[in-house]
Amino acid sequence: MMKLILDSQFQKLIEQGRATSAAQLEGTDEPDHMPVVKLFTPDANCTWLISELDPDDPDLAFGLCDLGFGCPELGSVRISEIESVRGAFGLPVERDRHFAADRSLSAYADLARANGRIVA
């Protein structure tokens, strides 16, 4: 089974989570991070662009979530829940090995809302 998040990606996600936590504590604007990892179901229409992990609870991720209903949204999701998802043919979620973010998470969210799905 493919590892959903590589060690290097995990470190970057934690780093970005710490930056968000620091901004919240300081009362400053939260950073608009670049997504680090794209996860998807090969046999369903689910896609997640993950930009950070909670440093105190690394199973809790933040990103752009698209469950295939035409209304992608920003929010939190548990990596353990994503790992349990199976599509129509029972295939597990995969990491897009070729994904490289070229815009911020909010820019992906704007594009997703305009298209009714994540475009990445």
Biopython code that builds the backbone (N, CA, C, O; Angstrom):
import numpy as np
from Bio.PDB.StructureBuilder import StructureBuilder

atoms = [
    (1, "MET", "N", (0.840, -1.187, 0.000)),
    (1, "MET", "CA", (0.000, 0.000, 0.000)),
    (1, "MET", "C", (0.882, 1.246, 0.000)),
    (1, "MET", "O", (1.887, 1.301, 0.709)),
    (2, "MET", "N", (0.512, 2.224, -0.781)),
    (2, "MET", "CA", (1.264, 3.469, -0.900)),
    (2, "MET", "C", (1.175, 4.271, 0.393)),
    (2, "MET", "O", (0.109, 4.370, 1.002)),
    (3, "LYS", "N", (2.286, 4.833, 0.800)),
    (3, "LYS", "CA", (2.290, 5.728, 1.947)),
    (3, "LYS", "C", (1.649, 7.039, 1.506)),
    (3, "LYS", "O", (2.096, 7.655, 0.538)),
    (4, "LEU", "N", (0.598, 7.469, 2.215)),
    (4, "LEU", "CA", (-0.123, 8.659, 1.785)),
    (4, "LEU", "C", (0.701, 9.936, 1.910)),
    (4, "LEU", "O", (0.633, 10.808, 1.045)),
    (5, "ILE", "N", (1.467, 10.043, 2.968)),
    (5, "ILE", "CA", (2.262, 11.256, 3.183)),
    (5, "ILE", "C", (3.710, 10.845, 3.447)),
    (5, "ILE", "O", (3.998, 10.120, 4.399)),
    (6, "LEU", "N", (4.602, 11.313, 2.601)),
    (6, "LEU", "CA", (6.028, 11.034, 2.765)),
    (6, "LEU", "C", (6.574, 11.799, 3.977)),
    (6, "LEU", "O", (5.993, 12.798, 4.400)),
    (7, "ASP", "N", (7.685, 11.325, 4.526)),
    (7, "ASP", "CA", (8.286, 11.976, 5.694)),
    (7, "ASP", "C", (8.598, 13.447, 5.423)),
    (7, "ASP", "O", (8.355, 14.298, 6.279)),
    (8, "SER", "N", (9.130, 13.749, 4.253)),
    (8, "SER", "CA", (9.460, 15.141, 3.917)),
    (8, "SER", "C", (8.196, 15.999, 3.832)),
    (8, "SER", "O", (8.200, 17.158, 4.246)),
    (9, "GLN", "N", (7.123, 15.427, 3.299)),
    (9, "GLN", "CA", (5.853, 16.144, 3.227)),
    (9, "GLN", "C", (5.273, 16.340, 4.630)),
    (9, "GLN", "O", (4.739, 17.402, 4.949)),
    (10, "PHE", "N", (5.385, 15.301, 5.461)),
    (10, "PHE", "CA", (4.900, 15.388, 6.837)),
    (10, "PHE", "C", (5.579, 16.544, 7.560)),
    (10, "PHE", "O", (4.916, 17.327, 8.239)),
    (11, "GLN", "N", (6.898, 16.654, 7.418)),
    (11, "GLN", "CA", (7.638, 17.732, 8.083)),
    (11, "GLN", "C", (7.173, 19.105, 7.602)),
    (11, "GLN", "O", (7.007, 20.020, 8.409)),
    (12, "LYS", "N", (6.963, 19.255, 6.304)),
    (12, "LYS", "CA", (6.503, 20.534, 5.746)),
    (12, "LYS", "C", (5.091, 20.852, 6.241)),
    (12, "LYS", "O", (4.797, 22.002, 6.569)),
    (13, "LEU", "N", (4.219, 19.849, 6.297)),
    (13, "LEU", "CA", (2.849, 20.052, 6.776)),
    (13, "LEU", "C", (2.836, 20.481, 8.242)),
    (13, "LEU", "O", (2.058, 21.354, 8.627)),
    (14, "ILE", "N", (3.691, 19.874, 9.056)),
    (14, "ILE", "CA", (3.805, 20.257, 10.470)),
    (14, "ILE", "C", (4.349, 21.680, 10.584)),
    (14, "ILE", "O", (3.854, 22.475, 11.382)),
    (15, "GLU", "N", (5.362, 21.996, 9.788)),
    (15, "GLU", "CA", (5.950, 23.344, 9.788)),
    (15, "GLU", "C", (4.881, 24.393, 9.463)),
    (15, "GLU", "O", (4.801, 25.432, 10.119)),
    (16, "GLN", "N", (4.077, 24.115, 8.460)),
    (16, "GLN", "CA", (3.028, 25.062, 8.072)),
    (16, "GLN", "C", (1.944, 25.125, 9.143)),
    (16, "GLN", "O", (1.369, 26.189, 9.376)),
    (17, "GLY", "N", (1.660, 24.013, 9.790)),
    (17, "GLY", "CA", (0.713, 24.012, 10.896)),
    (17, "GLY", "C", (1.212, 24.866, 12.056)),
    (17, "GLY", "O", (0.434, 25.583, 12.685)),
    (18, "ARG", "N", (2.497, 24.789, 12.336)),
    (18, "ARG", "CA", (3.085, 25.616, 13.405)),
    (18, "ARG", "C", (2.987, 27.103, 13.063)),
    (18, "ARG", "O", (2.722, 27.928, 13.937)),
    (19, "ALA", "N", (3.199, 27.438, 11.798)),
    (19, "ALA", "CA", (3.105, 28.836, 11.368)),
    (19, "ALA", "C", (1.681, 29.357, 11.550)),
    (19, "ALA", "O", (1.485, 30.499, 11.967)),
    (20, "THR", "N", (0.702, 28.538, 11.245)),
    (20, "THR", "CA", (-0.692, 28.937, 11.434)),
    (20, "THR", "C", (-1.004, 29.103, 12.912)),
    (20, "THR", "O", (-1.640, 30.079, 13.309)),
    (21, "SER", "N", (-0.557, 28.153, 13.730)),
    (21, "SER", "CA", (-0.782, 28.235, 15.185)),
    (21, "SER", "C", (-0.149, 29.497, 15.762)),
    (21, "SER", "O", (-0.754, 30.171, 16.596)),
    (22, "ALA", "N", (1.059, 29.818, 15.324)),
    (22, "ALA", "CA", (1.749, 31.012, 15.804)),
    (22, "ALA", "C", (0.972, 32.272, 15.423)),
    (22, "ALA", "O", (0.833, 33.186, 16.236)),
    (23, "ALA", "N", (0.472, 32.324, 14.201)),
    (23, "ALA", "CA", (-0.307, 33.481, 13.753)),
    (23, "ALA", "C", (-1.586, 33.620, 14.582)),
    (23, "ALA", "O", (-1.975, 34.731, 14.943)),
    (24, "GLN", "N", (-2.233, 32.502, 14.881)),
    (24, "GLN", "CA", (-3.443, 32.540, 15.704)),
    (24, "GLN", "C", (-3.135, 33.066, 17.100)),
    (24, "GLN", "O", (-3.887, 33.880, 17.636)),
    (25, "LEU", "N", (-2.033, 32.607, 17.693)),
    (25, "LEU", "CA", (-1.648, 33.058, 19.035)),
    (25, "LEU", "C", (-1.295, 34.540, 19.060)),
    (25, "LEU", "O", (-1.587, 35.245, 20.025)),
    (26, "GLU", "N", (-0.661, 35.002, 17.978)),
    (26, "GLU", "CA", (-0.244, 36.402, 17.896)),
    (26, "GLU", "C", (-1.379, 37.315, 17.442)),
    (26, "GLU", "O", (-1.266, 38.538, 17.527)),
    (27, "GLY", "N", (-2.464, 36.729, 16.963)),
    (27, "GLY", "CA", (-3.588, 37.533, 16.480)),
    (27, "GLY", "C", (-3.316, 38.188, 15.140)),
    (27, "GLY", "O", (-3.915, 39.213, 14.814)),
    (28, "THR", "N", (-2.421, 37.606, 14.366)),
    (28, "THR", "CA", (-2.107, 38.138, 13.039)),
    (28, "THR", "C", (-2.810, 37.295, 11.973)),
    (28, "THR", "O", (-3.381, 36.244, 12.267)),
    (29, "ASP", "N", (-2.758, 37.770, 10.750)),
    (29, "ASP", "CA", (-3.372, 37.029, 9.651)),
    (29, "ASP", "C", (-2.710, 35.667, 9.498)),
    (29, "ASP", "O", (-1.486, 35.538, 9.536)),
    (30, "GLU", "N", (-3.550, 34.660, 9.324)),
    (30, "GLU", "CA", (-3.010, 33.312, 9.109)),
    (30, "GLU", "C", (-2.398, 33.226, 7.721)),
    (30, "GLU", "O", (-2.924, 33.813, 6.775)),
    (31, "PRO", "N", (-1.293, 32.501, 7.588)),
    (31, "PRO", "CA", (-0.658, 32.360, 6.269)),
    (31, "PRO", "C", (-1.547, 31.577, 5.303)),
    (31, "PRO", "O", (-2.287, 30.678, 5.702)),
    (32, "ASP", "N", (-1.456, 31.936, 4.046)),
    (32, "ASP", "CA", (-2.173, 31.226, 2.980)),
    (32, "ASP", "C", (-1.166, 30.271, 2.335)),
    (32, "ASP", "O", (-0.519, 30.595, 1.339)),
    (33, "HIS", "N", (-1.056, 29.090, 2.935)),
    (33, "HIS", "CA", (-0.030, 28.135, 2.533)),
    (33, "HIS", "C", (-0.277, 27.532, 1.152)),
    (33, "HIS", "O", (-1.398, 27.529, 0.642)),
    (34, "MET", "N", (0.787, 27.030, 0.575)),
    (34, "MET", "CA", (0.701, 26.218, -0.630)),
    (34, "MET", "C", (0.342, 24.805, -0.181)),
    (34, "MET", "O", (0.862, 24.343, 0.834)),
    (35, "PRO", "N", (-0.523, 24.112, -0.899)),
    (35, "PRO", "CA", (-0.764, 22.707, -0.566)),
    (35, "PRO", "C", (0.523, 21.903, -0.725)),
    (35, "PRO", "O", (1.352, 22.197, -1.586)),
    (36, "VAL", "N", (0.675, 20.896, 0.110)),
    (36, "VAL", "CA", (1.886, 20.075, 0.101)),
    (36, "VAL", "C", (1.623, 18.731, -0.566)),
    (36, "VAL", "O", (2.496, 18.186, -1.240)),
    (37, "VAL", "N", (0.431, 18.205, -0.378)),
    (37, "VAL", "CA", (0.118, 16.876, -0.902)),
    (37, "VAL", "C", (-1.305, 16.859, -1.481)),
    (37, "VAL", "O", (-2.220, 17.495, -0.957)),
    (38, "LYS", "N", (-1.453, 16.121, -2.561)),
    (38, "LYS", "CA", (-2.763, 15.893, -3.174)),
    (38, "LYS", "C", (-3.091, 14.414, -3.027)),
    (38, "LYS", "O", (-2.321, 13.548, -3.441)),
    (39, "LEU", "N", (-4.251, 14.140, -2.429)),
    (39, "LEU", "CA", (-4.735, 12.771, -2.272)),
    (39, "LEU", "C", (-6.005, 12.628, -3.089)),
    (39, "LEU", "O", (-6.749, 13.593, -3.263)),
    (40, "PHE", "N", (-6.255, 11.424, -3.594)),
    (40, "PHE", "CA", (-7.447, 11.219, -4.419)),
    (40, "PHE", "C", (-7.871, 9.756, -4.390)),
    (40, "PHE", "O", (-7.087, 8.865, -4.062)),
    (41, "THR", "N", (-9.123, 9.538, -4.738)),
    (41, "THR", "CA", (-9.626, 8.173, -4.904)),
    (41, "THR", "C", (-9.573, 7.849, -6.399)),
    (41, "THR", "O", (-10.132, 8.594, -7.204)),
    (42, "PRO", "N", (-8.913, 6.757, -6.785)),
    (42, "PRO", "CA", (-8.810, 6.425, -8.198)),
    (42, "PRO", "C", (-10.129, 5.925, -8.795)),
    (42, "PRO", "O", (-10.291, 5.907, -10.015)),
    (43, "ASP", "N", (-11.065, 5.521, -7.942)),
    (43, "ASP", "CA", (-12.331, 4.983, -8.446)),
    (43, "ASP", "C", (-13.543, 5.717, -7.865)),
    (43, "ASP", "O", (-14.627, 5.148, -7.739)),
    (44, "ALA", "N", (-13.343, 6.970, -7.519)),
    (44, "ALA", "CA", (-14.420, 7.849, -7.058)),
    (44, "ALA", "C", (-13.979, 9.281, -7.375)),
    (44, "ALA", "O", (-12.916, 9.487, -7.961)),
    (45, "ASN", "N", (-14.769, 10.243, -7.000)),
    (45, "ASN", "CA", (-14.444, 11.631, -7.341)),
    (45, "ASN", "C", (-13.981, 12.441, -6.147)),
    (45, "ASN", "O", (-14.265, 13.636, -6.066)),
    (46, "CYS", "N", (-13.273, 11.815, -5.219)),
    (46, "CYS", "CA", (-12.807, 12.517, -4.027)),
    (46, "CYS", "C", (-11.364, 12.980, -4.210)),
    (46, "CYS", "O", (-10.515, 12.246, -4.715)),
    (47, "THR", "N", (-11.110, 14.228, -3.781)),
    (47, "THR", "CA", (-9.765, 14.795, -3.857)),
    (47, "THR", "C", (-9.541, 15.674, -2.632)),
    (47, "THR", "O", (-10.449, 16.370, -2.180)),
    (48, "TRP", "N", (-8.338, 15.634, -2.110)),
    (48, "TRP", "CA", (-7.951, 16.491, -0.989)),
    (48, "TRP", "C", (-6.622, 17.145, -1.321)),
    (48, "TRP", "O", (-5.686, 16.475, -1.757)),
    (49, "LEU", "N", (-6.538, 18.458, -1.116)),
    (49, "LEU", "CA", (-5.271, 19.186, -1.182)),
    (49, "LEU", "C", (-4.949, 19.589, 0.250)),
    (49, "LEU", "O", (-5.628, 20.441, 0.823)),
    (50, "ILE", "N", (-3.940, 18.995, 0.819)),
    (50, "ILE", "CA", (-3.608, 19.205, 2.224)),
    (50, "ILE", "C", (-2.475, 20.224, 2.334)),
    (50, "ILE", "O", (-1.442, 20.099, 1.677)),
    (51, "SER", "N", (-2.692, 21.240, 3.183)),
    (51, "SER", "CA", (-1.682, 22.290, 3.327)),
    (51, "SER", "C", (-1.004, 22.301, 4.693)),
    (51, "SER", "O", (0.070, 22.883, 4.843)),
    (52, "GLU", "N", (-1.620, 21.663, 5.693)),
    (52, "GLU", "CA", (-0.977, 21.669, 7.003)),
    (52, "GLU", "C", (-1.537, 20.570, 7.897)),
    (52, "GLU", "O", (-2.635, 20.060, 7.678)),
    (53, "LEU", "N", (-0.755, 20.225, 8.901)),
    (53, "LEU", "CA", (-1.162, 19.296, 9.945)),
    (53, "LEU", "C", (-1.080, 20.024, 11.280)),
    (53, "LEU", "O", (-0.197, 20.856, 11.491)),
    (54, "ASP", "N", (-1.995, 19.709, 12.165)),
    (54, "ASP", "CA", (-1.987, 20.280, 13.507)),
    (54, "ASP", "C", (-0.762, 19.726, 14.241)),
    (54, "ASP", "O", (-0.643, 18.511, 14.393)),
    (55, "PRO", "N", (0.146, 20.586, 14.695)),
    (55, "PRO", "CA", (1.352, 20.088, 15.357)),
    (55, "PRO", "C", (1.055, 19.327, 16.657)),
    (55, "PRO", "O", (1.852, 18.485, 17.070)),
    (56, "ASP", "N", (-0.076, 19.612, 17.300)),
    (56, "ASP", "CA", (-0.453, 18.921, 18.530)),
    (56, "ASP", "C", (-1.257, 17.649, 18.274)),
    (56, "ASP", "O", (-1.393, 16.807, 19.162)),
    (57, "ASP", "N", (-1.786, 17.511, 17.069)),
    (57, "ASP", "CA", (-2.583, 16.340, 16.684)),
    (57, "ASP", "C", (-2.344, 16.091, 15.196)),
    (57, "ASP", "O", (-3.176, 16.465, 14.369)),
    (58, "PRO", "N", (-1.213, 15.460, 14.843)),
    (58, "PRO", "CA", (-0.827, 15.323, 13.434)),
    (58, "PRO", "C", (-1.783, 14.503, 12.570)),
    (58, "PRO", "O", (-1.601, 14.441, 11.354)),
    (59, "ASP", "N", (-2.789, 13.875, 13.163)),
    (59, "ASP", "CA", (-3.805, 13.194, 12.367)),
    (59, "ASP", "C", (-4.824, 14.192, 11.814)),
    (59, "ASP", "O", (-5.590, 13.865, 10.906)),
    (60, "LEU", "N", (-4.830, 15.407, 12.364)),
    (60, "LEU", "CA", (-5.777, 16.437, 11.951)),
    (60, "LEU", "C", (-5.130, 17.337, 10.902)),
    (60, "LEU", "O", (-4.161, 18.045, 11.174)),
    (61, "ALA", "N", (-5.689, 17.289, 9.706)),
    (61, "ALA", "CA", (-5.152, 18.054, 8.582)),
    (61, "ALA", "C", (-6.096, 19.190, 8.212)),
    (61, "ALA", "O", (-7.286, 19.148, 8.523)),
    (62, "PHE", "N", (-5.557, 20.198, 7.549)),
    (62, "PHE", "CA", (-6.366, 21.280, 6.993)),
    (62, "PHE", "C", (-6.068, 21.358, 5.517)),
    (62, "PHE", "O", (-4.920, 21.233, 5.091)),
    (63, "GLY", "N", (-7.124, 21.567, 4.733)),
    (63, "GLY", "CA", (-6.931, 21.698, 3.300)),
    (63, "GLY", "C", (-8.238, 21.902, 2.575)),
    (63, "GLY", "O", (-9.263, 22.233, 3.170)),
    (64, "LEU", "N", (-8.174, 21.699, 1.284)),
    (64, "LEU", "CA", (-9.325, 21.807, 0.399)),
    (64, "LEU", "C", (-9.841, 20.394, 0.148)),
    (64, "LEU", "O", (-9.111, 19.531, -0.340)),
    (65, "CYS", "N", (-11.095, 20.171, 0.485)),
    (65, "CYS", "CA", (-11.685, 18.831, 0.414)),
    (65, "CYS", "C", (-12.802, 18.819, -0.628)),
    (65, "CYS", "O", (-13.666, 19.695, -0.642)),
    (66, "ASP", "N", (-12.769, 17.826, -1.483)),
    (66, "ASP", "CA", (-13.780, 17.674, -2.533)),
    (66, "ASP", "C", (-14.244, 16.220, -2.520)),
    (66, "ASP", "O", (-13.512, 15.320, -2.932)),
    (67, "LEU", "N", (-15.459, 16.005, -2.047)),
    (67, "LEU", "CA", (-16.004, 14.648, -1.960)),
    (67, "LEU", "C", (-16.813, 14.264, -3.195)),
    (67, "LEU", "O", (-17.509, 13.249, -3.199)),
    (68, "GLY", "N", (-16.718, 15.073, -4.231)),
    (68, "GLY", "CA", (-17.351, 14.736, -5.501)),
    (68, "GLY", "C", (-18.798, 15.151, -5.630)),
    (68, "GLY", "O", (-19.500, 14.668, -6.518)),
    (69, "PHE", "N", (-19.269, 16.051, -4.750)),
    (69, "PHE", "CA", (-20.663, 16.492, -4.796)),
    (69, "PHE", "C", (-20.822, 17.868, -5.423)),
    (69, "PHE", "O", (-21.912, 18.439, -5.396)),
    (70, "GLY", "N", (-19.741, 18.410, -5.990)),
    (70, "GLY", "CA", (-19.816, 19.709, -6.650)),
    (70, "GLY", "C", (-19.660, 20.902, -5.731)),
    (70, "GLY", "O", (-19.908, 22.035, -6.142)),
    (71, "CYS", "N", (-19.248, 20.662, -4.479)),
    (71, "CYS", "CA", (-19.091, 21.786, -3.549)),
    (71, "CYS", "C", (-17.827, 21.620, -2.702)),
    (71, "CYS", "O", (-17.919, 21.372, -1.500)),
    (72, "PRO", "N", (-16.650, 21.754, -3.319)),
    (72, "PRO", "CA", (-15.401, 21.650, -2.571)),
    (72, "PRO", "C", (-15.333, 22.732, -1.500)),
    (72, "PRO", "O", (-15.820, 23.845, -1.699)),
    (73, "GLU", "N", (-14.724, 22.396, -0.363)),
    (73, "GLU", "CA", (-14.651, 23.375, 0.718)),
    (73, "GLU", "C", (-13.354, 23.245, 1.503)),
    (73, "GLU", "O", (-12.738, 22.182, 1.570)),
    (74, "LEU", "N", (-12.969, 24.363, 2.089)),
    (74, "LEU", "CA", (-11.819, 24.392, 2.982)),
    (74, "LEU", "C", (-12.259, 23.874, 4.339)),
    (74, "LEU", "O", (-13.344, 24.204, 4.817)),
    (75, "GLY", "N", (-11.412, 23.061, 4.956)),
    (75, "GLY", "CA", (-11.766, 22.566, 6.270)),
    (75, "GLY", "C", (-10.770, 21.561, 6.789)),
    (75, "GLY", "O", (-9.741, 21.285, 6.172)),
    (76, "SER", "N", (-11.110, 21.017, 7.951)),
    (76, "SER", "CA", (-10.257, 20.040, 8.608)),
    (76, "SER", "C", (-10.761, 18.631, 8.347)),
    (76, "SER", "O", (-11.961, 18.396, 8.208)),
    (77, "VAL", "N", (-9.828, 17.708, 8.285)),
    (77, "VAL", "CA", (-10.150, 16.301, 8.053)),
    (77, "VAL", "C", (-9.080, 15.459, 8.745)),
    (77, "VAL", "O", (-7.928, 15.875, 8.870)),
    (78, "ARG", "N", (-9.467, 14.307, 9.177)),
    (78, "ARG", "CA", (-8.506, 13.393, 9.807)),
    (78, "ARG", "C", (-7.876, 12.514, 8.729)),
    (78, "ARG", "O", (-8.573, 11.943, 7.891)),
    (79, "ILE", "N", (-6.553, 12.416, 8.764)),
    (79, "ILE", "CA", (-5.831, 11.564, 7.826)),
    (79, "ILE", "C", (-6.306, 10.120, 7.985)),
    (79, "ILE", "O", (-6.442, 9.401, 6.995)),
    (80, "SER", "N", (-6.557, 9.696, 9.210)),
    (80, "SER", "CA", (-7.040, 8.329, 9.450)),
    (80, "SER", "C", (-8.385, 8.082, 8.765)),
    (80, "SER", "O", (-8.655, 6.967, 8.320)),
    (81, "GLU", "N", (-9.229, 9.113, 8.676)),
    (81, "GLU", "CA", (-10.505, 8.962, 7.963)),
    (81, "GLU", "C", (-10.269, 8.850, 6.465)),
    (81, "GLU", "O", (-10.902, 8.035, 5.793)),
    (82, "ILE", "N", (-9.360, 9.665, 5.940)),
    (82, "ILE", "CA", (-9.042, 9.590, 4.513)),
    (82, "ILE", "C", (-8.510, 8.192, 4.182)),
    (82, "ILE", "O", (-8.871, 7.608, 3.160)),
    (83, "GLU", "N", (-7.651, 7.664, 5.054)),
    (83, "GLU", "CA", (-7.070, 6.339, 4.823)),
    (83, "GLU", "C", (-8.130, 5.245, 4.792)),
    (83, "GLU", "O", (-7.918, 4.200, 4.177)),
    (84, "SER", "N", (-9.263, 5.467, 5.442)),
    (84, "SER", "CA", (-10.315, 4.450, 5.478)),
    (84, "SER", "C", (-11.273, 4.524, 4.290)),
    (84, "SER", "O", (-12.084, 3.618, 4.094)),
    (85, "VAL", "N", (-11.190, 5.588, 3.500)),
    (85, "VAL", "CA", (-12.091, 5.766, 2.358)),
    (85, "VAL", "C", (-11.771, 4.748, 1.261)),
    (85, "VAL", "O", (-10.609, 4.474, 0.963)),
    (86, "ARG", "N", (-12.815, 4.208, 0.682)),
    (86, "ARG", "CA", (-12.687, 3.313, -0.478)),
    (86, "ARG", "C", (-13.683, 3.774, -1.535)),
    (86, "ARG", "O", (-14.787, 4.217, -1.215)),
    (87, "GLY", "N", (-13.280, 3.663, -2.789)),
    (87, "GLY", "CA", (-14.150, 4.046, -3.892)),
    (87, "GLY", "C", (-15.056, 2.896, -4.304)),
    (87, "GLY", "O", (-15.174, 1.894, -3.600)),
    (88, "ALA", "N", (-15.689, 3.059, -5.451)),
    (88, "ALA", "CA", (-16.676, 2.104, -5.954)),
    (88, "ALA", "C", (-16.118, 0.691, -6.116)),
    (88, "ALA", "O", (-16.846, -0.287, -5.943)),
    (89, "PHE", "N", (-14.838, 0.582, -6.446)),
    (89, "PHE", "CA", (-14.232, -0.735, -6.654)),
    (89, "PHE", "C", (-13.379, -1.184, -5.460)),
    (89, "PHE", "O", (-12.634, -2.160, -5.542)),
    (90, "GLY", "N", (-13.508, -0.445, -4.349)),
    (90, "GLY", "CA", (-12.785, -0.809, -3.139)),
    (90, "GLY", "C", (-11.340, -0.373, -3.098)),
    (90, "GLY", "O", (-10.590, -0.810, -2.226)),
    (91, "LEU", "N", (-10.929, 0.487, -4.029)),
    (91, "LEU", "CA", (-9.535, 0.937, -4.070)),
    (91, "LEU", "C", (-9.281, 2.003, -3.008)),
    (91, "LEU", "O", (-10.141, 2.851, -2.767)),
    (92, "PRO", "N", (-8.117, 1.970, -2.376)),
    (92, "PRO", "CA", (-7.799, 2.968, -1.345)),
    (92, "PRO", "C", (-7.392, 4.305, -1.965)),
    (92, "PRO", "O", (-7.108, 4.403, -3.159)),
    (93, "VAL", "N", (-7.374, 5.314, -1.121)),
    (93, "VAL", "CA", (-6.912, 6.648, -1.511)),
    (93, "VAL", "C", (-5.436, 6.568, -1.876)),
    (93, "VAL", "O", (-4.678, 5.808, -1.273)),
    (94, "GLU", "N", (-5.037, 7.357, -2.866)),
    (94, "GLU", "CA", (-3.643, 7.413, -3.307)),
    (94, "GLU", "C", (-3.128, 8.838, -3.212)),
    (94, "GLU", "O", (-3.903, 9.794, -3.187)),
    (95, "ARG", "N", (-1.813, 8.966, -3.159)),
    (95, "ARG", "CA", (-1.143, 10.257, -3.238)),
    (95, "ARG", "C", (-0.767, 10.488, -4.691)),
    (95, "ARG", "O", (-0.245, 9.594, -5.356)),
    (96, "ASP", "N", (-1.033, 11.689, -5.177)),
    (96, "ASP", "CA", (-0.617, 12.063, -6.528)),
    (96, "ASP", "C", (0.886, 12.345, -6.478)),
    (96, "ASP", "O", (1.318, 13.388, -5.989)),
    (97, "ARG", "N", (1.665, 11.406, -6.989)),
    (97, "ARG", "CA", (3.129, 11.530, -6.925)),
    (97, "ARG", "C", (3.672, 12.654, -7.794)),
    (97, "ARG", "O", (4.821, 13.062, -7.627)),
    (98, "HIS", "N", (2.868, 13.156, -8.712)),
    (98, "HIS", "CA", (3.337, 14.186, -9.641)),
    (98, "HIS", "C", (2.822, 15.585, -9.290)),
    (98, "HIS", "O", (3.113, 16.553, -9.993)),
    (99, "PHE", "N", (2.062, 15.684, -8.209)),
    (99, "PHE", "CA", (1.501, 16.984, -7.822)),
    (99, "PHE", "C", (2.586, 17.917, -7.318)),
    (99, "PHE", "O", (3.407, 17.548, -6.479)),
    (100, "ALA", "N", (2.572, 19.123, -7.841)),
    (100, "ALA", "CA", (3.425, 20.212, -7.357)),
    (100, "ALA", "C", (2.567, 21.472, -7.362)),
    (100, "ALA", "O", (2.136, 21.930, -8.421)),
    (101, "ALA", "N", (2.322, 22.023, -6.202)),
    (101, "ALA", "CA", (1.455, 23.206, -6.086)),
    (101, "ALA", "C", (2.049, 24.377, -6.862)),
    (101, "ALA", "O", (3.257, 24.614, -6.841)),
    (102, "ASP", "N", (1.171, 25.098, -7.542)),
    (102, "ASP", "CA", (1.615, 26.285, -8.267)),
    (102, "ASP", "C", (0.836, 27.528, -7.838)),
    (102, "ASP", "O", (0.933, 28.586, -8.460)),
    (103, "ARG", "N", (0.052, 27.376, -6.749)),
    (103, "ARG", "CA", (-0.696, 28.508, -6.206)),
    (103, "ARG", "C", (-1.023, 28.213, -4.745)),
    (103, "ARG", "O", (-0.831, 27.095, -4.267)),
    (104, "SER", "N", (-1.509, 29.212, -4.058)),
    (104, "SER", "CA", (-1.863, 29.053, -2.643)),
    (104, "SER", "C", (-3.151, 28.241, -2.507)),
    (104, "SER", "O", (-3.887, 28.049, -3.474)),
    (105, "LEU", "N", (-3.403, 27.775, -1.295)),
    (105, "LEU", "CA", (-4.607, 26.989, -1.043)),
    (105, "LEU", "C", (-5.865, 27.798, -1.342)),
    (105, "LEU", "O", (-6.817, 27.261, -1.908)),
    (106, "SER", "N", (-5.889, 29.077, -0.973)),
    (106, "SER", "CA", (-7.085, 29.889, -1.243)),
    (106, "SER", "C", (-7.312, 30.069, -2.742)),
    (106, "SER", "O", (-8.455, 30.140, -3.192)),
    (107, "ALA", "N", (-6.234, 30.141, -3.512)),
    (107, "ALA", "CA", (-6.371, 30.254, -4.975)),
    (107, "ALA", "C", (-6.941, 28.951, -5.551)),
    (107, "ALA", "O", (-7.779, 28.985, -6.452)),
    (108, "TYR", "N", (-6.485, 27.799, -5.030)),
    (108, "TYR", "CA", (-7.076, 26.519, -5.451)),
    (108, "TYR", "C", (-8.554, 26.462, -5.061)),
    (108, "TYR", "O", (-9.378, 25.946, -5.816)),
    (109, "ALA", "N", (-8.888, 26.992, -3.883)),
    (109, "ALA", "CA", (-10.281, 26.985, -3.419)),
    (109, "ALA", "C", (-11.157, 27.847, -4.333)),
    (109, "ALA", "O", (-12.260, 27.439, -4.696)),
    (110, "ASP", "N", (-10.676, 29.024, -4.701)),
    (110, "ASP", "CA", (-11.429, 29.888, -5.615)),
    (110, "ASP", "C", (-11.671, 29.194, -6.951)),
    (110, "ASP", "O", (-12.778, 29.234, -7.487)),
    (111, "LEU", "N", (-10.640, 28.564, -7.478)),
    (111, "LEU", "CA", (-10.750, 27.848, -8.744)),
    (111, "LEU", "C", (-11.713, 26.665, -8.622)),
    (111, "LEU", "O", (-12.496, 26.399, -9.534)),
    (112, "ALA", "N", (-11.651, 25.966, -7.502)),
    (112, "ALA", "CA", (-12.527, 24.816, -7.273)),
    (112, "ALA", "C", (-13.987, 25.250, -7.180)),
    (112, "ALA", "O", (-14.868, 24.583, -7.722)),
    (113, "ARG", "N", (-14.242, 26.348, -6.504)),
    (113, "ARG", "CA", (-15.624, 26.836, -6.390)),
    (113, "ARG", "C", (-16.163, 27.222, -7.768)),
    (113, "ARG", "O", (-17.328, 26.965, -8.072)),
    (114, "ALA", "N", (-15.329, 27.830, -8.592)),
    (114, "ALA", "CA", (-15.754, 28.240, -9.937)),
    (114, "ALA", "C", (-16.031, 27.033, -10.832)),
    (114, "ALA", "O", (-16.875, 27.107, -11.724)),
    (115, "ASN", "N", (-15.319, 25.912, -10.598)),
    (115, "ASN", "CA", (-15.454, 24.730, -11.448)),
    (115, "ASN", "C", (-16.300, 23.617, -10.833)),
    (115, "ASN", "O", (-16.621, 22.633, -11.501)),
    (116, "GLY", "N", (-16.659, 23.775, -9.560)),
    (116, "GLY", "CA", (-17.431, 22.741, -8.877)),
    (116, "GLY", "C", (-16.619, 21.503, -8.527)),
    (116, "GLY", "O", (-17.177, 20.459, -8.190)),
    (117, "ARG", "N", (-15.292, 21.627, -8.609)),
    (117, "ARG", "CA", (-14.394, 20.521, -8.276)),
    (117, "ARG", "C", (-12.975, 21.056, -8.197)),
    (117, "ARG", "O", (-12.671, 22.123, -8.728)),
    (118, "ILE", "N", (-12.108, 20.303, -7.526)),
    (118, "ILE", "CA", (-10.711, 20.696, -7.433)),
    (118, "ILE", "C", (-10.049, 20.513, -8.797)),
    (118, "ILE", "O", (-10.156, 19.458, -9.422)),
    (119, "VAL", "N", (-9.367, 21.559, -9.240)),
    (119, "VAL", "CA", (-8.590, 21.525, -10.470)),
    (119, "VAL", "C", (-7.133, 21.690, -10.063)),
    (119, "VAL", "O", (-6.691, 22.787, -9.720)),
    (120, "ALA", "N", (-6.389, 20.581, -10.105)),
    (120, "ALA", "CA", (-4.986, 20.643, -9.684)),
    (120, "ALA", "C", (-4.179, 19.581, -10.412)),
    (120, "ALA", "O", (-2.972, 19.468, -10.198)),
]
sb = StructureBuilder()
sb.init_structure("model")
sb.init_model(0)
sb.init_chain("A")
sb.init_seg("    ")
for serial, (resi, resn, name, xyz) in enumerate(atoms, 1):
    if name == "N":
        sb.init_residue(resn, " ", resi, " ")
    sb.init_atom(name, np.array(xyz, "f"), 0.0, 1.0, " ", f" {name:<3s}", serial, name[0])
structure = sb.get_structure()
